[in-house]
């Protein structure tokens, strides 16, 4: 019989940190699971110069946060689907499942940058400034409420506005190196966000057409469903993880 107790590692997307999961962690714990969120290198308690932060260093940070005595279910948001995929390639035996939340679930040999500008319905690109010398990108504040948090409460908007940070650029331009024997053996699920203005439903469906998943859920929410629809999102995570 499958162990009803699962361990979840929650990985944030661009410009965010572990703080964005503050409504989801206690809800997963209330369901009888263990869960924690991490700050990826370059923010929070892991400050680093953007030039030094790579996809490899982010994968290493995520791997170090996973328990060795239990497999982990990865829940990953937005840009860092690429991190979760590369992590599955590195350590498939330690991952029970990867759940991509409106996330860049890309094929082998691709990078976030290959898809970002091709999202015809995304309202995000005009507001992203790139510093190629410093190797970071930044979302202009005028896009916060309109693009990321349009269906969120004022207090969620205020929290995010006080904590959003620059994002290291190198992980977005690095090409994935994935194999069927390793990455391919980790089960994948996907949660679509039907009102997402950042990673649009158009791009989410393209990603699902290019990479197969055995379980797909849809939550009627914008990009930051962990703020706007925490109960519905937690339920979708649990259905995919335990279904």
C-alpha positions as CSV (number, residue, x, y, z in Angstrom):
1,X,0.0,0.0,0.0
2,X,1.3,3.5,-0.9
3,X,2.5,5.5,2.1
4,X,-0.1,8.3,2.6
5,X,2.6,10.5,4.1
6,X,4.5,12.4,1.4
7,X,7.3,14.8,1.4
8,X,7.0,18.0,-0.7
9,X,9.7,20.4,-1.8
10,X,8.3,23.6,-3.1
11,X,10.4,25.6,-5.6
12,X,9.6,29.2,-6.5
13,X,9.8,31.0,-9.8
14,X,11.4,34.1,-11.0
15,X,12.0,37.1,-8.7
16,X,10.4,35.2,-5.8
17,X,11.6,33.2,-2.8
18,X,10.4,30.6,-0.4
19,X,8.0,33.2,1.1
20,X,5.6,32.8,-1.8
21,X,4.5,29.3,-0.6
22,X,3.6,30.5,2.9
23,X,-0.1,29.6,2.4
24,X,0.6,26.2,0.8
25,X,3.1,24.7,3.2
26,X,0.7,24.6,6.2
27,X,-2.1,23.3,4.0
28,X,0.0,20.4,2.9
29,X,1.0,19.8,6.5
30,X,-2.6,19.8,7.5
31,X,-3.2,17.0,5.0
32,X,-0.6,14.9,6.9
33,X,2.4,15.5,4.7
34,X,5.7,17.1,5.3
35,X,6.6,20.1,3.2
36,X,9.0,22.9,3.0
37,X,10.0,25.6,0.6
38,X,13.5,26.9,-0.3
39,X,15.2,30.0,-1.4
40,X,17.2,29.4,-4.5
41,X,20.7,30.8,-4.7
42,X,20.7,34.6,-5.3
43,X,18.1,35.6,-2.8
44,X,16.9,35.3,0.8
45,X,19.4,33.6,2.9
46,X,21.4,32.5,-0.1
47,X,22.7,35.9,-1.5
48,X,25.2,35.6,-4.4
49,X,26.4,37.6,-7.3
50,X,24.1,37.0,-10.3
51,X,27.1,36.1,-12.4
52,X,27.9,33.2,-10.1
53,X,24.4,31.6,-10.1
54,X,23.9,28.9,-12.6
55,X,21.3,26.2,-13.2
56,X,23.8,23.7,-11.8
57,X,24.2,25.7,-8.6
58,X,20.4,25.9,-8.2
59,X,20.1,22.1,-8.8
60,X,22.7,21.6,-6.1
61,X,20.8,23.7,-3.6
62,X,17.5,21.8,-4.3
63,X,19.2,18.5,-4.0
64,X,20.8,19.5,-0.6
65,X,17.3,20.3,0.7
66,X,15.9,16.9,-0.1
67,X,15.9,14.2,2.6
68,X,18.0,11.1,2.0
69,X,15.6,8.7,3.7
70,X,12.5,9.5,1.7
71,X,11.6,10.3,-1.9
72,X,10.5,13.8,-2.5
73,X,7.6,15.2,-4.6
74,X,8.8,18.4,-6.3
75,X,6.3,21.2,-6.9
76,X,7.9,23.9,-9.1
77,X,6.5,27.2,-10.4
78,X,7.1,29.1,-13.6
79,X,10.7,29.6,-14.8
80,X,12.2,26.9,-12.7
81,X,10.5,24.0,-14.2
82,X,13.9,23.7,-15.9
83,X,15.6,23.2,-12.5
84,X,13.2,20.5,-11.5
85,X,13.8,18.7,-14.9
86,X,17.5,18.8,-14.5
87,X,17.2,17.7,-10.9
88,X,15.2,14.7,-12.1
89,X,18.0,13.9,-14.5
90,X,20.6,14.1,-11.7
91,X,18.8,12.1,-9.0
92,X,15.7,10.3,-10.3
93,X,15.9,7.7,-7.5
94,X,15.2,10.5,-5.0
95,X,12.2,12.0,-6.6
96,X,8.7,10.5,-6.3
97,X,7.1,12.9,-8.8
98,X,7.6,16.3,-10.3
99,X,4.6,18.6,-10.4
100,X,4.9,21.6,-12.8
101,X,2.8,24.6,-11.8
102,X,2.3,26.8,-14.9
103,X,5.9,26.0,-15.4
104,X,8.6,25.6,-18.1
105,X,8.5,21.9,-18.6
106,X,10.9,21.8,-21.6
107,X,12.2,19.1,-23.9
108,X,15.9,18.1,-24.0
109,X,18.2,20.7,-25.5
110,X,15.9,23.7,-24.9
111,X,16.1,26.7,-22.6
112,X,13.6,29.1,-21.0
113,X,14.8,31.9,-23.3
114,X,13.8,29.8,-26.3
115,X,10.1,30.0,-25.2
116,X,9.7,33.2,-23.2
117,X,9.5,35.5,-26.2
118,X,7.3,33.1,-28.1
119,X,4.4,33.2,-25.6
120,X,2.1,35.3,-27.8
121,X,-0.5,35.8,-25.0
122,X,1.9,36.6,-22.2
123,X,1.7,40.2,-20.9
124,X,5.1,39.8,-19.1
125,X,7.8,40.5,-21.7
126,X,7.4,44.2,-22.1
127,X,8.0,44.7,-18.4
128,X,11.2,42.6,-18.1
129,X,14.5,44.4,-18.1
130,X,17.7,42.5,-18.8
131,X,21.1,43.5,-17.6
132,X,23.5,41.4,-19.7
133,X,26.6,42.8,-18.0
134,X,25.4,41.9,-14.6
135,X,23.6,38.7,-15.8
136,X,20.3,39.4,-14.1
137,X,16.8,40.4,-15.1
138,X,14.1,42.4,-13.2
139,X,10.4,42.8,-13.4
140,X,9.2,46.4,-13.4
141,X,6.9,47.2,-10.5
142,X,4.1,48.4,-12.8
143,X,3.6,44.8,-13.8
144,X,3.2,43.3,-10.3
145,X,-0.5,43.7,-9.8
146,X,-1.5,43.7,-13.5
147,X,0.4,40.6,-14.6
148,X,1.3,38.5,-11.6
149,X,-1.3,39.3,-8.9
150,X,-4.4,40.5,-10.7
151,X,-6.6,38.1,-8.8
152,X,-4.8,38.4,-5.4
153,X,-5.7,40.3,-2.3
154,X,-4.1,43.7,-1.5
155,X,-2.0,42.2,1.3
156,X,-0.6,39.6,-1.1
157,X,0.4,42.3,-3.5
158,X,2.0,44.3,-0.7
159,X,4.0,41.3,0.5
160,X,5.3,40.5,-2.9
161,X,6.1,44.1,-3.8
162,X,8.3,44.3,-0.6
163,X,10.2,41.0,-1.4
164,X,10.6,40.6,-5.1
165,X,14.2,40.7,-6.2
166,X,16.5,40.6,-9.2
167,X,16.7,37.2,-11.0
168,X,20.0,35.6,-12.1
169,X,19.9,35.3,-15.9
170,X,22.2,32.3,-16.5
171,X,19.7,29.6,-15.6
172,X,17.3,30.9,-18.2
173,X,19.7,30.7,-21.1
174,X,21.3,27.3,-20.2
175,X,20.2,24.3,-22.3
176,X,18.7,21.3,-20.6
177,X,20.5,18.0,-20.9
178,X,17.8,15.3,-20.3
179,X,17.7,11.5,-21.0
180,X,14.8,9.1,-21.1
181,X,16.7,6.7,-18.8
182,X,16.9,9.2,-16.0
183,X,14.7,12.2,-16.3
184,X,12.2,10.2,-18.3
185,X,11.6,7.7,-15.5
186,X,10.3,10.3,-13.0
187,X,6.5,10.7,-13.2
188,X,5.4,14.1,-14.2
189,X,2.2,16.1,-13.5
190,X,1.1,19.5,-14.6
191,X,-1.2,22.1,-13.1
192,X,-2.6,24.6,-15.7
193,X,-3.5,28.1,-14.5
194,X,-6.3,29.1,-16.8
195,X,-6.2,32.9,-16.1
196,X,-2.4,33.2,-16.1
197,X,-1.1,36.4,-17.7
198,X,2.6,35.6,-17.3
199,X,2.9,32.0,-18.6
200,X,-0.2,32.0,-20.7
201,X,-2.5,29.1,-21.2
202,X,-1.3,29.1,-24.9
203,X,2.2,28.4,-23.7
204,X,1.2,26.0,-21.0
205,X,-0.7,23.9,-23.6
206,X,2.2,24.0,-26.0
207,X,4.5,22.7,-23.3
208,X,2.0,19.9,-22.6
209,X,1.9,19.0,-26.3
210,X,5.7,18.8,-26.4
211,X,6.3,16.8,-23.2
212,X,3.9,14.2,-21.9
213,X,2.5,14.1,-18.4
214,X,0.4,11.3,-16.8
215,X,-1.7,13.7,-14.7
216,X,-3.0,17.2,-15.5
217,X,-5.2,19.5,-13.4
218,X,-6.5,23.0,-14.1
219,X,-7.0,25.6,-11.5
220,X,-9.0,28.7,-12.5
221,X,-6.5,31.3,-11.3
222,X,-3.8,33.7,-12.4
223,X,-0.1,33.1,-12.2
224,X,0.1,33.4,-8.4
225,X,-2.4,30.7,-7.5
226,X,-0.5,30.0,-4.2
227,X,-1.9,33.4,-3.1
228,X,-5.3,33.6,-4.8
229,X,-6.5,30.0,-4.7
230,X,-4.5,28.2,-2.0
231,X,-7.2,25.7,-1.1
232,X,-7.8,24.7,-4.8
233,X,-4.1,24.6,-5.5
234,X,-3.3,22.4,-2.5
235,X,-6.1,20.0,-3.5
236,X,-4.8,19.8,-7.1
237,X,-1.2,19.1,-5.8
238,X,-2.5,16.3,-3.5
239,X,-4.6,14.7,-6.3
240,X,-1.6,14.6,-8.7
241,X,0.8,13.5,-6.0
242,X,-1.3,10.7,-4.5
243,X,-3.8,9.9,-7.3
